[in-house]
Amino acid sequence: MRVAYIRVSSIDQNEQRQIEEMKKFGAERIFIEKQSGATITHRPVFQEAL
């Protein structure tokens, strides 16, 4: 299974373009996180994707 993780750094940013590219790549599950400046250990969606 191909899994994708998308992060945008602000609520104002749109992740739609990234989602479309990940679908073209064949991602079956896409995790999306909107968070800025957090360290990798403070990104709950990233941790879930792992």
N, C-alpha and C positions, 0 to 999 in steps of 0.2 A: 504494500500500500504506500502510495506517495502522499506525504504530509507536507504542508506548507505553513510557514509562520510569517505573518505580516504584522509590522508594527509601524504605526504613524505616531509622530511625536506630539501632536496636538489634536484636540477635538475638531478643530476647523479643517484639518487635512482630510482628504478623501482617499480611501483605500481601494476604491473601485477599480482603478487601472491595474493595480497590483493583483487584485483578485482575478481579473480577466487573464492576466499573464500566467498566473499559477494554474488556472483551469486549462489553458493551452498546453502547459507542461504536463498535465495529467494528474494534478493533485486531487486526491479523493477526499481529503479532509483539510480544511483551511482554518487555522487558528488566527484570530485577529485581536490585536491589542492596541489600545489607544492610551499611550502613556509617554511622558517626556522625562528625559534625564535620569531615569531609574537605573540602578545597576542591574545586572542580569539576574541577581538573586532576588530582586524585588519586582520581578515580572511574573505574576502568577500564571498568565496564559502561556508564556514561554515554558514555564516549568511543567504545565499540563501537557504541552505538545511533546515534551521529552518522554 
